[in-house]
Amino acid sequence: MHINLIFERIINFPSPSVNGERKFKVLLGHFWPVFIPMKILVLHGPNLNLLGSISIHAKQRTTLDKINKALRLHVRNSEINLKISQTHKVFQAINFIQRNRNWADGFLFAPMAWARYEYSILDALKVSDIPSVQLLFSNGFDDIEEKSSIFSNLCHSTIIGDPNQIYIDGIDILKTIS
């Protein structure tokens, strides 16, 4: 289980408000543990909303909803928070990365077609400096290889495999990186 432990010297306890002003009691000289959960962004690339249709050709029944449920189940009893998004639009993907860059401790994404040509997303990831794991599908889901992905050099790791498993593996790798 991933837990960041931070010790604070000053803890503020809110006291009842007096005439609309909030007063605080301050305790000094004591260390209090504060647990901060790991925060991971998950970005599903273009056409993954149609993963159910794609998976039929691969003789499976995988949907994006099933993957998201599996991710949430995997982190349920751990100190991990997820923000999950799926988009076809590059500007939405960039906004998702930029708006959450200070929040996130890790970035997990399946770039799909973006892996070949979407340099603006690559630049957003470079600037954001978030530890990243790239997910590439195999077994008839996609034909992108690690060596042809523009994200391979930037990411801490690339996982290639069945979509049902690589998202979980990506979370586990991010736990060890951060």
Contacts in CASP RR format, 6 or more apart in sequence:
PFRMAT RR
TARGET T0000
AUTHOR 0000-0000-0000
METHOD contacts of the structure
MODEL  1
MHINLIFERIINFPSPSVNGERKFKVLLGHFWPVFIPMKILVLHGPNLNL
LGSISIHAKQRTTLDKINKALRLHVRNSEINLKISQTHKVFQAINFIQRN
RNWADGFLFAPMAWARYEYSILDALKVSDIPSVQLLFSNGFDDIEEKSSI
FSNLCHSTIIGDPNQIYIDGIDILKTIS
1 78 0 8 1.000
1 79 0 8 1.000
2 38 0 8 1.000
2 78 0 8 1.000
2 79 0 8 1.000
2 80 0 8 1.000
2 175 0 8 1.000
2 178 0 8 1.000
3 35 0 8 1.000
3 37 0 8 1.000
3 79 0 8 1.000
4 35 0 8 1.000
4 36 0 8 1.000
4 37 0 8 1.000
4 38 0 8 1.000
4 79 0 8 1.000
5 33 0 8 1.000
5 34 0 8 1.000
5 35 0 8 1.000
6 33 0 8 1.000
6 34 0 8 1.000
6 36 0 8 1.000
7 31 0 8 1.000
7 32 0 8 1.000
7 33 0 8 1.000
7 34 0 8 1.000
8 31 0 8 1.000
8 32 0 8 1.000
8 34 0 8 1.000
9 28 0 8 1.000
9 29 0 8 1.000
9 30 0 8 1.000
9 31 0 8 1.000
10 26 0 8 1.000
10 27 0 8 1.000
10 28 0 8 1.000
11 26 0 8 1.000
11 27 0 8 1.000
11 30 0 8 1.000
11 32 0 8 1.000
12 24 0 8 1.000
12 25 0 8 1.000
12 26 0 8 1.000
13 24 0 8 1.000
13 25 0 8 1.000
13 27 0 8 1.000
14 22 0 8 1.000
14 23 0 8 1.000
14 24 0 8 1.000
15 22 0 8 1.000
15 23 0 8 1.000
15 24 0 8 1.000
15 25 0 8 1.000
16 23 0 8 1.000
17 23 0 8 1.000
35 79 0 8 1.000
36 79 0 8 1.000
37 79 0 8 1.000
37 80 0 8 1.000
37 81 0 8 1.000
38 79 0 8 1.000
38 80 0 8 1.000
38 81 0 8 1.000
38 105 0 8 1.000
38 106 0 8 1.000
38 174 0 8 1.000
38 175 0 8 1.000
38 178 0 8 1.000
39 80 0 8 1.000
39 81 0 8 1.000
39 82 0 8 1.000
39 83 0 8 1.000
39 103 0 8 1.000
39 104 0 8 1.000
39 105 0 8 1.000
39 106 0 8 1.000
40 75 0 8 1.000
40 80 0 8 1.000
40 81 0 8 1.000
40 82 0 8 1.000
40 83 0 8 1.000
40 104 0 8 1.000
40 105 0 8 1.000
40 106 0 8 1.000
40 107 0 8 1.000
40 108 0 8 1.000
40 171 0 8 1.000
40 174 0 8 1.000
41 82 0 8 1.000
41 83 0 8 1.000
41 85 0 8 1.000
41 96 0 8 1.000
41 97 0 8 1.000
41 100 0 8 1.000
41 104 0 8 1.000
41 106 0 8 1.000
41 107 0 8 1.000
41 108 0 8 1.000
41 109 0 8 1.000
41 130 0 8 1.000
42 68 0 8 1.000
42 71 0 8 1.000
42 82 0 8 1.000
42 83 0 8 1.000
42 84 0 8 1.000
42 85 0 8 1.000
42 108 0 8 1.000
42 109 0 8 1.000
42 167 0 8 1.000
43 85 0 8 1.000
43 86 0 8 1.000
43 87 0 8 1.000
43 93 0 8 1.000
43 96 0 8 1.000
43 97 0 8 1.000
43 107 0 8 1.000
43 108 0 8 1.000
43 109 0 8 1.000
43 110 0 8 1.000
44 64 0 8 1.000
44 67 0 8 1.000
44 84 0 8 1.000
44 85 0 8 1.000
44 86 0 8 1.000
44 87 0 8 1.000
44 109 0 8 1.000
44 110 0 8 1.000
45 86 0 8 1.000
45 87 0 8 1.000
45 88 0 8 1.000
45 93 0 8 1.000
45 109 0 8 1.000
45 110 0 8 1.000
45 111 0 8 1.000
45 112 0 8 1.000
45 113 0 8 1.000
45 114 0 8 1.000
46 87 0 8 1.000
46 88 0 8 1.000
46 112 0 8 1.000
46 113 0 8 1.000
46 114 0 8 1.000
47 54 0 8 1.000
47 88 0 8 1.000
47 112 0 8 1.000
47 113 0 8 1.000
48 64 0 8 1.000
48 86 0 8 1.000
48 110 0 8 1.000
48 112 0 8 1.000
49 64 0 8 1.000
49 86 0 8 1.000
49 88 0 8 1.000
51 62 0 8 1.000
51 63 0 8 1.000
51 64 0 8 1.000
51 67 0 8 1.000
51 141 0 8 1.000
51 163 0 8 1.000
52 61 0 8 1.000
52 62 0 8 1.000
52 63 0 8 1.000
52 64 0 8 1.000
54 141 0 8 1.000
55 61 0 8 1.000
55 62 0 8 1.000
55 63 0 8 1.000
55 141 0 8 1.000
55 163 0 8 1.000
57 140 0 8 1.000
58 139 0 8 1.000
58 140 0 8 1.000
58 141 0 8 1.000
60 139 0 8 1.000
60 162 0 8 1.000
60 164 0 8 1.000
62 162 0 8 1.000
62 163 0 8 1.000
62 164 0 8 1.000
64 86 0 8 1.000
66 164 0 8 1.000
67 163 0 8 1.000
67 164 0 8 1.000
67 167 0 8 1.000
68 84 0 8 1.000
70 164 0 8 1.000
70 167 0 8 1.000
70 168 0 8 1.000
71 82 0 8 1.000
71 84 0 8 1.000
71 167 0 8 1.000
71 168 0 8 1.000
71 171 0 8 1.000
72 82 0 8 1.000
74 168 0 8 1.000
74 171 0 8 1.000
75 81 0 8 1.000
75 82 0 8 1.000
75 171 0 8 1.000
80 171 0 8 1.000
80 175 0 8 1.000
83 96 0 8 1.000
83 100 0 8 1.000
83 103 0 8 1.000
83 104 0 8 1.000
85 92 0 8 1.000
85 93 0 8 1.000
85 96 0 8 1.000
87 93 0 8 1.000
87 96 0 8 1.000
90 114 0 8 1.000
90 118 0 8 1.000
90 120 0 8 1.000
90 121 0 8 1.000
93 114 0 8 1.000
93 121 0 8 1.000
93 124 0 8 1.000
94 120 0 8 1.000
94 121 0 8 1.000
94 124 0 8 1.000
97 107 0 8 1.000
97 121 0 8 1.000
97 124 0 8 1.000
97 125 0 8 1.000
97 128 0 8 1.000
97 130 0 8 1.000
98 124 0 8 1.000
98 127 0 8 1.000
98 128 0 8 1.000
101 127 0 8 1.000
101 128 0 8 1.000
101 129 0 8 1.000
101 130 0 8 1.000
104 128 0 8 1.000
104 130 0 8 1.000
105 130 0 8 1.000
105 131 0 8 1.000
105 174 0 8 1.000
105 178 0 8 1.000
106 130 0 8 1.000
106 131 0 8 1.000
106 132 0 8 1.000
106 133 0 8 1.000
106 174 0 8 1.000
106 177 0 8 1.000
106 178 0 8 1.000
107 125 0 8 1.000
107 128 0 8 1.000
107 130 0 8 1.000
107 131 0 8 1.000
107 132 0 8 1.000
107 133 0 8 1.000
108 132 0 8 1.000
108 133 0 8 1.000
108 135 0 8 1.000
108 167 0 8 1.000
108 170 0 8 1.000
108 171 0 8 1.000
108 174 0 8 1.000
109 132 0 8 1.000
109 133 0 8 1.000
109 134 0 8 1.000
109 135 0 8 1.000
110 134 0 8 1.000
110 135 0 8 1.000
110 136 0 8 1.000
110 137 0 8 1.000
110 163 0 8 1.000
110 167 0 8 1.000
111 118 0 8 1.000
111 121 0 8 1.000
111 134 0 8 1.000
111 136 0 8 1.000
111 144 0 8 1.000
111 149 0 8 1.000
111 151 0 8 1.000
112 137 0 8 1.000
112 142 0 8 1.000
112 144 0 8 1.000
113 144 0 8 1.000
114 121 0 8 1.000
115 134 0 8 1.000
115 136 0 8 1.000
115 144 0 8 1.000
115 148 0 8 1.000
115 149 0 8 1.000
115 150 0 8 1.000
115 151 0 8 1.000
116 144 0 8 1.000
116 148 0 8 1.000
116 149 0 8 1.000
116 150 0 8 1.000
117 150 0 8 1.000
118 150 0 8 1.000
119 150 0 8 1.000
122 150 0 8 1.000
122 151 0 8 1.000
122 154 0 8 1.000
125 132 0 8 1.000
125 151 0 8 1.000
125 154 0 8 1.000
126 154 0 8 1.000
131 156 0 8 1.000
131 174 0 8 1.000
131 177 0 8 1.000
131 178 0 8 1.000
132 151 0 8 1.000
132 154 0 8 1.000
132 155 0 8 1.000
132 156 0 8 1.000
133 155 0 8 1.000
133 156 0 8 1.000
133 157 0 8 1.000
133 158 0 8 1.000
133 159 0 8 1.000
133 170 0 8 1.000
133 173 0 8 1.000
133 174 0 8 1.000
133 177 0 8 1.000
134 146 0 8 1.000
134 149 0 8 1.000
134 151 0 8 1.000
134 152 0 8 1.000
134 155 0 8 1.000
134 157 0 8 1.000
134 158 0 8 1.000
134 159 0 8 1.000
135 158 0 8 1.000
135 159 0 8 1.000
135 163 0 8 1.000
135 166 0 8 1.000
135 167 0 8 1.000
135 170 0 8 1.000
136 142 0 8 1.000
136 144 0 8 1.000
136 145 0 8 1.000
136 146 0 8 1.000
136 149 0 8 1.000
136 158 0 8 1.000
136 159 0 8 1.000
136 160 0 8 1.000
136 161 0 8 1.000
136 166 0 8 1.000
137 144 0 8 1.000
137 160 0 8 1.000
137 161 0 8 1.000
137 162 0 8 1.000
137 163 0 8 1.000
137 166 0 8 1.000
138 160 0 8 1.000
138 161 0 8 1.000
138 162 0 8 1.000
139 161 0 8 1.000
139 162 0 8 1.000
141 162 0 8 1.000
141 163 0 8 1.000
145 160 0 8 1.000
146 152 0 8 1.000
146 158 0 8 1.000
146 160 0 8 1.000
149 158 0 8 1.000
151 158 0 8 1.000
152 158 0 8 1.000
156 173 0 8 1.000
156 177 0 8 1.000
157 170 0 8 1.000
157 173 0 8 1.000
157 177 0 8 1.000
159 166 0 8 1.000
159 169 0 8 1.000
159 170 0 8 1.000
159 173 0 8 1.000
160 166 0 8 1.000
END
